[in-house]
Amino acid sequence: MWRCGSFEFDERMPVIMGILNVTPDSFSDGGSYGTPAEAIAHGLKLVQDGAHIIDVGGESTRPGSVEVDPAEELRRVLPVVEALAGEGVCVSIDTRHGEVARQAVAAGACIINDISGFEDPAMEEAACNCDAGLVVMHMQGTPQTMQDNPVYGDVVAEVAAYLAARAAALEARGVAPERICLDPGPGFGKTPAQTLELVRNIHEIVRLGYPVMAALSRKSYIGSAYGIADPLDRDEASAAEALMACELGATVIRTHNVAVTAAALRDLRPLVVLGLGCNVALVAGEGEEQAGKIAQLNHAISQLCTLPDSQIADISRFYASKAAYKEDQDDFVNAVVLLRCGIPPLELLTYLHAIENSLGRVREEPNGPRTCDIDIIDYQMYEAADERLTLPHPRALERDFVVRPLRELRPRFVFADGTALADARPAVGAAEPIDNAAW
């Protein structure tokens, strides 16, 4: 759960945050809600459309914008925050000023959304002195300077490192990790090309182990990628981008058009966890057994890419593991694949068996040698005890070669039956990551 004051949000399902700017100069909707009454009415409409959270902002942070005095920001946001919270709405305050955050929380806000990553001591202090959820965002520079010449060696790695460091700093001050959500900051100190690279690799941010926000709505990278000049015309494309981000693991979707976004997210497919293993290499030469096993798994992964109504969301590193249950056999190479899939579980199992068979799988001895083994470890929302398939996999949490690669991808993973990966106590199949660069 992402814990935000009196609200909790299940990270396994998309959480929609509706944008409510009470500003005269925001990039796509500035001045649209000039009075508190208009803003409150729009916020309630966003909730009717499907928003779980309303993000109230009183300062435009568009490129080149000038900082707003906190007193003016408070004048704009407090009546709206107080009224919406009074209606039972989960309200987020979008601010980089500690005093605004403090007073908004006192007025009922349950989330603080800070574009400056809580670097300001006053913002950090406000975060530490409440139980609100925190959205920690990455930005290179300030709104006035961020688009002057943003430069990165590796935008995904650098953003991930920054967010990990800021989350660690907050936790060191006593903030519970369950309160923290990470926002990679699309468009904030990033060119359209850099933003596109970041969004297409948002699963790398998900690997940090916190809920991740995809604040993509009407951003300039969408205009660039889709050829849509007017931000107001980008809602359909924004919703499509939101769906892609959720399939890669994003939890919170921040959007202007809640109705269109909610409709798109209804197409989100369940998350499937697959465990892959091999300890018989058909293509390896002498002394190249491990490379051959990796080649077998790569063949299997390439065939997973051809499954209908499915898409790979993430793949772990390869792990070398000791054989489990039947120990007098060669070591294995294992990996975990996260798949977004619309194929029902038993039908998916048939496809997986076909992939195994194509790679020479022989089923003569339980837990014996195999060229390729693909297990369904978990299928989101499904529990089953069929003679052909038990879900979640009954031995998953005792297998180090499943637990370690899955922990790499989703440290806070919760299985369909509510069991947490954090509760795993592996007893068999000791696994160590392989240096993939060597292959």
Secondary structure, 3 states (H helix, E strand, C coil): CEEECCEEECCCCCEEEEEEECCCCCCCCCCCCCCHHHHHHHHHHHHHHCCCEEEEECCCCCCCCCCCCHHHHHHHHHHHHHHHHHCCCEEEEECCCHHHHHHHHHCCCCEEEECCCCCCHHHHHHHHCCCCEEEEECCCCCCCCCCCCCCCCCHHHHHHHHHHHHHHHHHHCCCCHHHEEEECCCCCCCCHHHHHHHHHCCHHHHCCCCCEEECCCCCHHHHHHHCCCCHHHCHHHHHHHHHHHHHCCCCEEEECCHHHHHHHHCCCCCEEEEEEEECCCCCCCCCCHHHHHHHHHHHHHHHHCCCCCEEEEEECCCEEECCCCCCCCCCEEEEEEEEEECCCHHHHHHHHHHHHHHCCCCCCCCCCCCCCEEEEEEECCCCEECCCCEECCCCHHHEHHHHHHHHHHCCCCECCCCCEHHHCCCCECCEEECCHHHC
